[in-house]
Structure formats: structure tokens, C-alpha cells
Amino acid sequence: MSGMKHHPLEKIVFTAEDVRQYTYCPRIIYFRYVMNVNMPPRTYKMEKGIEKHEKDVRNFKSPPESSPQKYANIYLKDERVGLIALLDFLEVDGDEAIPIDLKTGKRYQEPISDHHFAQLVAQALLVEACMGQIVRRVRVDYTRLKKVLERQVDVDDKFRVLRDLERMQEIVETEIIPSPTNIEGKCTDCEFWRYCLRV
């Protein structure tokens, strides 16, 4: 297995999903970007969930005069911080915007988990950088369960994600494997377990 080498001056543009994975366990970034470990193939259940998710987002149409206005499939990129994301939805009301992540599964987690929240904060940073809108809160919409969760976003949350992006860059540049997550229970279903083994 050969590593994916990067030029020392090359800045990686991470996805908001990478931020979520880093928050879950920093080693995931190492295995993805340094060791170039491929993700396992999707299961049938995963494929059906993705199909439903894409259909719900793709078929969404916001009434032109509705307030607040809601937009779907928003692609944003900020090379200065090295971040990119495709937002499911963005609700805009005046100078405030709310990134919304769509979930089509049969279960929900309340409150929004820290790693999922980090992904949404990454999206919030992109909205503020690319669109000039203020983001004070984020949402997760569990469409099948008709359940919507919301969480406030403050300056500390945004700085935390910016610091995490710097650490993610350091992992790739130094090629030094970080310590695993402190929560061993997360390792049970991790697709990188056979490479990691918490060694």
C-alpha cells in the first residue's frame, strides 16, 4: 500500500465531511490522506439511503416569494482555509443563514453529535466566507421521522474548526499518525480498524 504524497507547499482542500471524520477520530485523516486507504464499498442499505437523500434534495423547490428563502445543493469553496462543502440546504432570512443537513435514516441522535456538529460548523464558515451571511445556528432535518434538531453556533465553535483544519494539514504534511480517539467504543464499526488497531 503506497502513501499519497503531497508537495510540501501544497495546501489540501478538505471537505466538511473530513472535518466530521477528524472530530470522530483524528486518525481517519491520516489513513485517508497519508496512507491513501480507500473507503470500503457501499452496502445496499447505504446506496438506497443515498438515493433517497439525493432525490429529496434534487426535487426540492422553494416557493419564490417564501420567507425565509431556502436553497438546495449549495457548493462552496474557500481555498484560503482549505475547505469545501456541498450543503444540502441553506435557509436565508435577512442577514442570517442556517445550514441544514438532511438525514433520511430511521434513527436520530439528540442532541446533534459533536462530530456531526463540526461538519455543520465547517459549512457555516464557508457560508460566512463565501456569501457574507451570518450563521448563528445549524440544523439537522430527519425527513423520514419528521424531526428537526437545532444547535447554536458561537465564535468558539468556528475557531475550533479552524484550528482543527490546521491540525489536519499538519497530519498530512508531517505524515505522523495522531493518537486515536479516547472513546474506544467508536472503534467497533470503524472502516479503518484493521489498519489502526489503536497501536
C-alpha positions as CSV (number, residue, x, y, z in Angstrom):
1,M,0.0,0.0,0.0
2,S,1.6,3.2,-1.1
3,G,1.1,6.6,0.5
4,M,-0.4,9.5,-1.4
5,K,2.4,12.1,-1.3
6,H,1.8,15.8,-1.5
7,H,4.1,18.7,-2.4
8,P,5.3,20.3,0.9
9,L,3.8,23.7,-0.2
10,E,0.5,22.2,-1.4
11,K,-2.5,23.0,0.8
12,I,-5.1,20.3,1.0
13,V,-8.6,21.4,0.4
14,F,-10.6,19.3,3.0
15,T,-14.3,18.6,2.8
16,A,-16.7,19.4,5.6
17,E,-17.1,15.6,5.8
18,D,-13.4,15.3,6.5
19,V,-13.9,17.7,9.4
20,R,-16.6,15.4,10.7
21,Q,-14.4,12.4,10.4
22,Y,-11.4,14.2,12.1
23,T,-13.7,15.1,15.1
24,Y,-14.8,11.5,15.3
25,C,-11.2,10.3,15.3
26,P,-8.1,12.2,14.0
27,R,-6.5,9.0,12.6
28,I,-9.1,8.9,9.8
29,I,-7.4,11.8,8.1
30,Y,-4.1,10.0,8.3
31,F,-5.4,6.9,6.7
32,R,-7.3,8.8,4.0
33,Y,-4.7,11.4,3.0
34,V,-1.3,9.9,4.0
35,M,-1.8,6.2,3.7
36,N,-4.4,6.6,0.9
37,V,-6.6,3.9,2.2
38,N,-9.7,3.5,0.0
39,M,-13.1,3.6,1.7
40,P,-14.9,0.3,1.7
41,P,-17.6,-0.3,-1.0
42,R,-21.1,1.0,-0.1
43,T,-23.6,-1.6,1.1
44,Y,-27.1,-1.9,-0.5
45,K,-28.6,-0.1,2.5
46,M,-26.2,2.7,2.1
47,E,-26.9,3.0,-1.6
48,K,-30.6,3.2,-1.0
49,G,-30.2,5.8,1.7
50,I,-28.0,7.9,-0.7
51,E,-30.6,7.6,-3.5
52,K,-33.4,8.8,-1.2
53,H,-31.2,11.6,0.1
54,E,-30.3,12.8,-3.4
55,K,-33.9,12.6,-4.6
56,D,-35.2,14.6,-1.7
57,V,-32.6,17.3,-2.2
58,R,-32.8,17.3,-6.0
59,N,-36.6,17.6,-6.1
60,F,-36.8,20.4,-3.6
61,K,-38.2,23.7,-4.9
62,S,-38.6,26.7,-2.6
63,P,-41.6,29.0,-3.5
64,P,-40.0,32.2,-5.0
65,E,-41.8,34.5,-2.5
66,S,-41.4,32.4,0.6
67,S,-39.7,33.8,3.7
68,P,-37.2,32.7,4.8
69,Q,-35.9,31.6,1.5
70,K,-34.5,28.0,1.2
71,Y,-31.9,26.9,-1.3
72,A,-30.7,23.3,-2.1
73,N,-27.4,21.9,-3.3
74,I,-25.1,24.8,-2.4
75,Y,-21.5,24.2,-3.4
76,L,-19.0,26.4,-1.5
77,K,-15.2,26.5,-1.5
78,D,-12.6,28.7,0.4
79,E,-9.1,27.9,-0.6
80,R,-7.7,30.3,2.0
81,V,-8.6,27.9,4.8
82,G,-8.6,24.8,2.6
83,L,-12.3,23.9,2.9
84,I,-15.0,22.8,0.5
85,A,-18.6,21.5,1.0
86,L,-21.9,20.7,-0.7
87,L,-24.7,21.9,1.5
88,D,-28.0,20.0,1.4
89,F,-29.9,23.2,2.2
90,L,-29.3,26.8,3.2
91,E,-32.1,28.8,4.7
92,V,-31.6,32.6,4.4
93,D,-33.6,35.2,6.4
94,G,-32.2,38.7,6.1
95,D,-28.5,38.7,7.0
96,E,-28.8,35.3,8.8
97,A,-28.3,31.9,7.2
98,I,-28.8,28.4,8.6
99,P,-27.0,25.4,7.0
100,I,-29.3,22.4,7.1
101,D,-28.2,18.8,6.8
102,L,-30.7,16.2,5.6
103,K,-30.9,12.8,7.1
104,T,-33.2,10.1,5.7
105,G,-32.5,7.3,8.1
106,K,-34.9,5.7,10.6
107,R,-32.9,6.8,13.7
108,Y,-31.8,10.2,15.1
109,Q,-29.3,11.3,17.6
110,E,-30.2,14.1,20.1
111,P,-28.5,16.4,20.7
112,I,-26.6,16.7,17.5
113,S,-23.3,14.8,18.0
114,D,-20.1,16.7,18.2
115,H,-18.7,15.3,15.0
116,H,-21.8,16.0,13.0
117,F,-21.9,19.5,14.6
118,A,-18.3,20.1,13.5
119,Q,-19.3,19.3,9.9
120,L,-22.1,21.8,10.1
121,V,-19.8,24.5,11.6
122,A,-17.4,23.9,8.7
123,Q,-20.4,24.6,6.4
124,A,-21.1,27.7,8.5
125,L,-17.6,29.0,8.0
126,L,-18.0,28.6,4.2
127,V,-21.3,30.4,4.2
128,E,-19.8,33.4,6.0
129,A,-16.7,33.4,3.9
130,C,-18.3,33.0,0.5
131,M,-21.7,34.6,0.9
132,G,-21.2,37.2,3.7
133,Q,-24.1,35.8,5.7
134,I,-24.0,35.4,9.5
135,V,-24.5,31.9,10.8
136,R,-25.7,31.6,14.4
137,R,-27.3,28.2,14.3
138,V,-27.4,24.9,12.3
139,R,-30.0,22.3,11.8
140,V,-30.4,18.6,11.1
141,D,-33.6,17.6,9.4
142,Y,-34.6,13.9,9.8
143,T,-37.1,13.8,7.0
144,R,-38.5,10.3,7.5
145,L,-39.0,10.9,11.2
146,K,-40.3,14.5,10.8
147,K,-37.8,15.5,13.4
148,V,-35.7,18.7,13.2
149,L,-32.8,19.4,15.6
150,E,-31.1,22.7,16.0
151,R,-27.9,23.8,17.7
152,Q,-26.4,27.2,18.4
153,V,-23.1,28.2,16.8
154,D,-20.7,30.7,18.5
155,V,-17.3,32.1,17.7
156,D,-15.5,29.5,19.8
157,D,-17.1,26.7,17.7
158,K,-15.9,28.4,14.5
159,F,-12.3,28.9,15.9
160,R,-12.3,25.3,17.0
161,V,-13.0,24.1,13.4
162,L,-10.3,26.5,12.0
163,R,-7.8,25.1,14.4
164,D,-8.8,21.5,13.5
165,L,-8.2,22.3,9.8
166,E,-4.7,23.5,10.7
167,R,-4.1,20.2,12.6
168,M,-5.4,18.2,9.7
169,Q,-3.0,20.0,7.4
170,E,-0.2,19.1,9.8
171,I,-1.1,15.4,9.8
172,V,-0.7,15.3,6.0
173,E,2.4,17.4,5.9
174,T,4.3,15.6,8.7
175,E,2.9,12.2,7.9
176,I,2.9,11.5,11.6
177,I,0.0,9.3,12.8
178,P,-2.0,11.1,15.6
179,S,-3.3,9.4,18.7
180,P,-6.6,7.5,18.3
181,T,-9.9,8.7,19.8
182,N,-10.2,8.5,23.6
183,I,-13.5,6.7,23.1
184,E,-12.7,3.1,22.3
185,G,-16.3,2.3,21.6
186,K,-16.0,4.3,18.3
187,C,-13.6,1.7,17.0
188,T,-16.2,-1.0,16.8
189,D,-17.6,0.0,13.5
190,C,-14.7,1.9,12.1
191,E,-13.8,1.1,8.5
192,F,-10.1,1.7,9.2
193,W,-9.8,-0.6,12.2
194,R,-7.7,-3.2,10.5
195,Y,-5.1,-0.6,9.7
196,C,-5.2,1.1,13.1
197,L,-5.8,-1.4,15.9
198,R,-5.2,1.6,18.3
199,V,-1.4,0.8,18.1
